[in-house]
Amino acid sequence: MSVHVFKLSRVSSCLSCHRLQESLLSSASGYRNYRGVLNWCVVMLVLSNARLFLENLLKYGILVDPIQVVSLFIKDPYNMPAACLVIMSNVFIVAALYTERRLSVGCFSECVGLLVHSINLSVTLCFPVAIVLMVKSMTPVGGASALGVYTVLFLKLYSYKDVNKRDEPYLYYFVFAPTLCYELNFPRSPRIRMSFLLRRLFEMVSSWMIPIIQSSMKPLEVNIIPLSSLSHQVPNHLLWLIFFYWFFHSSLNFIAELLQFGDREFYRDWWNSETITYFWQNWNIPVHKWCLRHFYKPLLKSGVSKWLGQSAVFLASAFFHEYLVSVPLKMLRPWAFMGMMAQLPLAWFVARFLRGNYGNAAVWISLIIGQPIAVLMYVHDYYVLHYREGSAGGGPE
């Protein structure tokens, strides 16, 4: 009898095709490989945009004029103030290098060196502002690009001043390297991979888009701003995602490969953020590392609490956001500053009351809704300042 039962159980186990398990899409299954779903999303996105591209091409023709694209950066091909301003940044690099060399040979005392570095860093931020505001031929895009270069240079030179030990002359490698934190010895990759380099170059070229939104240049009344914001949320968010991939993945990896820079962690999985704080800590790793190393940790060492330290970091970030928007537009508006400072109570609320998928949804909603509102406010104010006043005076400025 026992032999018969054993044979039946053995046959049953051989024929069994069921076991205790969860469905793959259940969170309890532990399944994480969704590359096929991601590829499906990419294919659907390409096909849907290809259809819209063909429809718009047949209906409106080619709307992107190369001359119009160039005019975003320069008004006169013989007068390029933004390019000249970027070239002028070499003066501040040479000044920092000269100061360190004077310190290394004992010509400057530590106090004098600190004073010279402080003056150099202050002028690095103030000089481009004066040029952008005074030069009438400076376009908003050209001014924003130049100020972006000077902001990056300011952060790099500050890190160079803090870390350099007077024995490393290769400052220009650090200036071009895709990092904001200076080290005496950077990790280097063994060789330049041409196939990787060409793929990133192709992505950089193919991702470059100049969107033309005709309705955004029309006067916006206060009572229709919420409606206009809703209509621009998805396009604005998609452009932001394209910019993120173009800059943080394609461009920075291209530069890193060209310079054989080994540390390629330019971002982490911010798309899985369940808190606002996690998002800001992981979507822009070079800036996060700089803030942590040169701003947040020194504040903690001086006795400042963590909450005040985080608030100070957001305050500095809000200043630079406004610096990069208001100055090129040549109008002082608080929208970028207020948007950044609003992240503090939002971060507290999401961390306190939302968890898991709800927190992640709150992060995505803040990204999709918050940015278009700020952009729309700047577009509205810029139109009122330059076009409505210009039409009253006989034409745009």
Salt bridges, closest charged atoms under 4 A:
GLU55 OE2 - ARG51 NH1 2.99
GLU100 OE2 - HIS117 NE2 2.65
GLU100 OE1 - ARG166 NH1 2.91
GLU110 OE2 - ARG166 NH2 3.07
ASP162 OD1 - LYS161 NZ 3.01
ASP162 OD2 - HIS294 ND1 3.24
GLU203 OE2 - ARG200 NH2 2.73
GLU257 OE1 - ARG193 NH2 2.97
GLU257 OE1 - ARG264 NH2 3.01
ASP263 OD2 - LYS289 NZ 3.08
GLU265 OE2 - ARG268 NE 2.73
GLU265 OE1 - LYS289 NZ 3.83
ASP381 OD2 - ARG333 NE 3.26
ASP381 OD1 - HIS380 ND1 3.03
